[in-house]
Amino acid sequence: MSIKDTIGDYQAFFALQLGRLNDIDIDISGCEISHLAYRTETYNEYLRTRKKIEKHCTSNIENVWNGRPISIMQLQDPLVLGDNFEVQVIELIPPVHRRVYKMGMEHIGVVIGDLVDEFSRKHRPALTGQQFQSEECEPYYVTFFVDFTMVKFYREPLLKICENQRSQKYEGFSHVENWDFTD
């Protein structure tokens, strides 16, 4: 089973988000794509999806964030998104913790680099806000309310942020043990 069979048409999702960014005058040409995020409706669906995606990965490090497991999955081969973009990381997210989110393909992460704060000032009217996930991870974002999908803008790729927080490179497969999550 391919990644596309598991998470859907990620190229169409990326093209939609890219078009929406162009509509609000945000140009990400030349930027690295940090990750694609895919959200499941149930914890059991999360486990099934994790297993399917891991067949295409070199590593998956699962951590608890906001009271539930989240997987940062490195693919063996990058996914070609179109328009000269590719991505090698999928963030797999289980059920919603407290807000309205899109199930399935939920957001893309874009690396702006050290100019991310300047980027946020320039595009402030188009941005929805900023998340404060940790000292190292404070992405700005745009929410497209028509379907509750997002584009997040990072200083560094999500994988690098996670590796810095762990003080080690992501290698192998690690899962949260004995997790009790009732659907």
C-alpha positions as CSV (number, residue, x, y, z in Angstrom):
1,M,0.0,0.0,0.0
2,S,1.4,3.4,-1.0
3,I,1.5,6.6,1.1
4,K,-1.1,8.0,-1.2
5,D,-3.4,5.0,-0.5
6,T,-3.0,5.7,3.2
7,I,-3.2,9.4,3.6
8,G,-4.9,10.5,0.4
9,D,-3.9,12.8,-2.4
10,Y,-1.1,14.8,-0.7
11,Q,-0.1,16.4,-4.0
12,A,-3.7,17.9,-4.4
13,F,-3.7,19.0,-0.8
14,F,-0.3,20.7,-1.2
15,A,-1.4,22.4,-4.5
16,L,-4.6,23.6,-2.7
17,Q,-2.6,25.1,0.1
18,L,0.0,26.6,-2.2
19,G,-2.8,28.3,-4.2
20,R,-4.4,29.7,-1.1
21,L,-1.1,31.1,0.0
22,N,-0.7,32.8,-3.4
23,D,-4.2,34.2,-3.0
24,I,-3.1,36.0,0.2
25,D,0.3,37.1,-1.3
26,I,2.5,34.6,0.6
27,D,5.2,33.2,-1.7
28,I,7.0,30.2,-0.3
29,S,9.2,29.6,-3.4
30,G,12.5,28.3,-2.4
31,C,11.4,27.3,1.1
32,E,11.9,23.9,2.5
33,I,8.7,21.9,3.4
34,S,9.2,20.7,7.0
35,H,6.4,18.1,7.1
36,L,2.9,17.2,6.1
37,A,0.5,16.6,9.0
38,Y,-2.2,14.0,9.0
39,R,-4.9,13.8,11.7
40,T,-7.0,10.7,12.6
41,E,-10.5,10.7,14.1
42,T,-9.8,7.9,16.5
43,Y,-6.9,6.4,18.3
44,N,-7.5,3.0,16.7
45,E,-7.3,4.7,13.3
46,Y,-4.1,6.4,14.4
47,L,-2.5,3.0,15.2
48,R,-3.6,1.5,11.9
49,T,-2.3,4.5,10.0
50,R,1.0,4.6,11.9
51,K,1.6,0.9,11.0
52,K,0.9,1.5,7.3
53,I,3.1,4.6,7.1
54,E,6.0,3.0,9.1
55,K,6.4,0.5,6.2
56,H,7.8,3.5,4.2
57,C,9.9,5.0,6.9
58,T,13.4,4.9,8.2
59,S,12.3,6.1,11.7
60,N,9.3,7.1,13.8
61,I,9.7,8.6,17.1
62,E,6.4,8.9,19.0
63,N,6.2,11.3,21.9
64,V,3.4,12.5,24.1
65,W,2.4,16.0,23.4
66,N,-0.7,17.8,24.7
67,G,-1.8,14.6,26.5
68,R,-1.6,12.2,23.6
69,P,1.0,10.4,21.4
70,I,2.2,12.1,18.2
71,S,4.5,10.5,15.6
72,I,7.2,12.2,13.7
73,M,7.9,9.9,10.8
74,Q,10.9,10.1,8.4
75,L,10.1,8.6,5.0
76,Q,12.7,6.4,3.2
77,D,12.1,8.5,0.1
78,P,10.8,12.0,-0.1
79,L,7.2,12.6,-1.4
80,V,7.2,14.8,-4.5
81,L,4.6,17.5,-3.9
82,G,4.9,19.4,-7.2
83,D,6.1,22.9,-8.1
84,N,9.7,21.9,-7.1
85,F,8.7,21.0,-3.5
86,E,9.2,17.7,-1.7
87,V,8.8,16.5,1.9
88,Q,10.4,13.6,3.9
89,V,8.5,13.9,7.2
90,I,4.9,13.1,8.2
91,E,3.5,14.2,11.5
92,L,0.8,11.8,12.4
93,I,-1.7,13.2,15.0
94,P,-4.4,11.3,16.9
95,P,-7.8,12.7,17.8
96,V,-8.5,16.3,18.5
97,H,-7.6,17.6,22.0
98,R,-9.6,20.8,22.3
99,R,-10.4,22.6,19.0
100,V,-11.9,22.2,15.6
101,Y,-9.4,20.6,13.3
102,K,-9.6,19.0,9.9
103,M,-9.4,15.2,9.9
104,G,-7.0,13.7,7.3
105,M,-4.5,16.0,5.6
106,E,-4.5,18.9,8.2
107,H,-1.5,21.1,7.6
108,I,1.8,21.7,5.9
109,G,4.9,23.0,7.7
110,V,7.1,25.5,5.8
111,V,10.6,26.5,6.9
112,I,11.1,30.2,6.7
113,G,14.4,30.2,8.7
114,D,15.9,32.9,10.8
115,L,13.7,35.5,9.0
116,V,10.5,34.0,10.3
117,D,9.8,36.9,12.7
118,E,10.3,39.4,9.9
119,F,8.1,37.2,7.7
120,S,5.4,37.3,10.4
121,R,5.5,41.2,10.5
122,K,5.3,41.4,6.7
123,H,2.3,39.0,6.5
124,R,0.6,39.9,9.8
125,P,-2.8,40.8,8.1
126,A,-2.9,37.3,6.5
127,L,-1.7,35.3,9.5
128,T,-4.2,33.8,11.9
129,G,-1.8,33.6,14.9
130,Q,1.2,32.0,16.5
131,Q,1.4,28.7,18.5
132,F,3.6,28.4,21.5
133,Q,4.3,24.7,21.6
134,S,7.8,25.0,23.3
135,E,10.7,27.4,23.5
136,E,12.1,25.9,20.3
137,C,8.8,25.6,18.5
138,E,6.6,28.7,18.0
139,P,5.3,28.5,14.5
140,Y,3.1,31.3,12.9
141,Y,0.1,29.9,11.0
142,V,-2.7,30.6,8.6
143,T,-6.0,28.7,9.1
144,F,-8.2,28.4,6.1
145,F,-11.6,28.4,7.9
146,V,-13.5,27.0,5.0
147,D,-12.1,23.5,5.8
148,F,-10.0,24.2,9.0
149,T,-6.7,23.3,7.3
150,M,-3.5,25.2,8.0
151,V,-0.1,26.2,6.8
152,K,2.5,26.7,9.6
153,F,5.7,28.7,9.3
154,Y,8.7,27.5,11.2
155,R,12.2,28.8,12.0
156,E,13.6,25.2,11.7
157,P,12.1,22.0,10.4
158,L,10.0,20.1,12.9
159,L,12.3,17.1,12.8
160,K,15.3,19.2,13.7
161,I,13.3,20.8,16.6
162,C,12.4,17.4,17.9
163,E,15.9,16.1,17.6
164,N,17.3,19.2,19.4
165,Q,14.7,18.7,22.2
166,R,15.8,15.0,22.6
167,S,19.5,15.9,22.1
168,Q,19.8,13.0,19.6
169,K,19.1,12.1,16.0
170,Y,15.9,10.4,15.2
171,E,16.8,6.8,14.4
172,G,14.7,3.6,14.5
173,F,11.2,3.2,15.8
174,S,10.0,4.1,19.2
175,H,6.4,4.1,20.5
176,V,4.7,5.3,23.6
177,E,4.2,2.2,25.7
178,N,1.0,1.2,27.6
179,W,-1.0,4.2,26.3
180,D,-4.6,4.1,27.4
181,F,-6.8,6.2,25.0
182,T,-10.5,5.4,24.8
183,D,-12.1,6.3,21.5
